[in-house]
């Protein structure tokens, strides 16, 4: 289904994972590793996800351009800062 939506409609999918290897799971579903993010499943991590996804969608819609490669840098930084190992 994901591949069909990507091919037919040009959709992109983001994959967020807590307590799993988000990149590996994203690949299993046909989602590029660069579109996955590990995060801490708590109030701070979840709020940050909403902030980042809002910024990403706003940017893509405003610029009519692909998602920036650094879209998840805030999530990655928080994950590493607070002890993420993946």
NORQUI-V999177 format. One record per helix or strand of 2 or more residues. SS is the DSSP state (H for helix, E for strand). FROM is the first residue (numbers start at 0). TO is the last residue. If there is no record, write none. Layout:
SS/FROM/TO  SS/FROM/TO
This chain:
H/1/8  E/14/16  H/21/27  H/32/34  E/35/37  H/42/62  H/72/80
